[in-house]
Every structure is written in C-alpha cells, then in structure tokens.
Amino acid sequence: MTNDEIKKALFSAAPVRYNGIEYQRVYEIVYRRPANQVIVSAGLLDKNGACIVYAPVEKVEAVTDGA
C-alpha cells in the first residue's frame, strides 16, 4: 500500500492482509526517522483484537471480496 492507501485503510477500519494473513484492521501508522530517512510501518490488529503486528506499509494489502 502507499501512504495514502494506508491512511484510507486506517480511517475506514477495513480488513487488510500481510504475509498471507488477514488482519481485522489497521490500528495505527508509525513514522520513524533513523539516519535521514523516513520509515513507515502499520500496526495491524489481529482477528481476536489481542495482538498488534507491525508491518512495512509496502507489504500490506487491501482485502477484497473473493480474495
């Protein structure tokens, strides 16, 4: 996902997929700035609502019907 797509997913609370696993929604977006670069990660809430997994936004996908 792009930066804009991950923001839309955050506000829509739509399910997302990372590494073949479906997550309930994007819980947060984290911006880090080590060594003059910006790294964007997404905190993904698991289906049970008990765990947050951090993933690079480039590897997060929107869940579509039938996928």
N, C-alpha and C positions, 0 to 999 in steps of 0.2 A: 504494500500500500504506500501511497505517497503521504506526505504530511497532511495535505487537505483531506484525503480519504480517511486517514486515521482519526482526524478531528470529527468528521461526519459520523464515523462509526461510534465514537465516544458519546456524542450527543444523541444519537438515535438508539443507543443501547442494543444494537443488532448483534447477533452472534457472529463470531469470527473463527477462523481456523489458522492453526500454526503447527507445522510439522505433522500434518495429518490428523491433529486432534482438534475437536470443536470446543470452543470456549463460550461461556454464557454471554460475555460482552467485554468491551474494552473498559477497564476500571480506571485507568489513568494513563497519561502520557508523560514521559520523563525526558527532560532535556539535560544532557551533560556536556561539559565543555573542557575536556582534557586536551592539553597540548595544541591549542589554537584550532580545534575542530569541534563541530557540534555532532553529538551522537544522540539520536532519537530512539527511545525504546517505548514499548507499550506494555502496561501491566494488564494482563488478561485474567479475568475472573473465571475459575473453573465452574463446571456444571453444578457442583454442590455448594458453591458460594463459600468454600472454606480455604481456598488457596489462590494466590496470585502468582502467575508465571510472567517473567519479564522476557520480552522478545524484541529483536530488531524489527522496526516497522516495515522494512522492505520484505520481510518474510511472512508477514501477516496477510491473510486473505479474507475477503468478504465471503460469507456463506450464502450461497444462492439456492433456491429451490431445486431439488433433484440432484444436488451435489453431495 
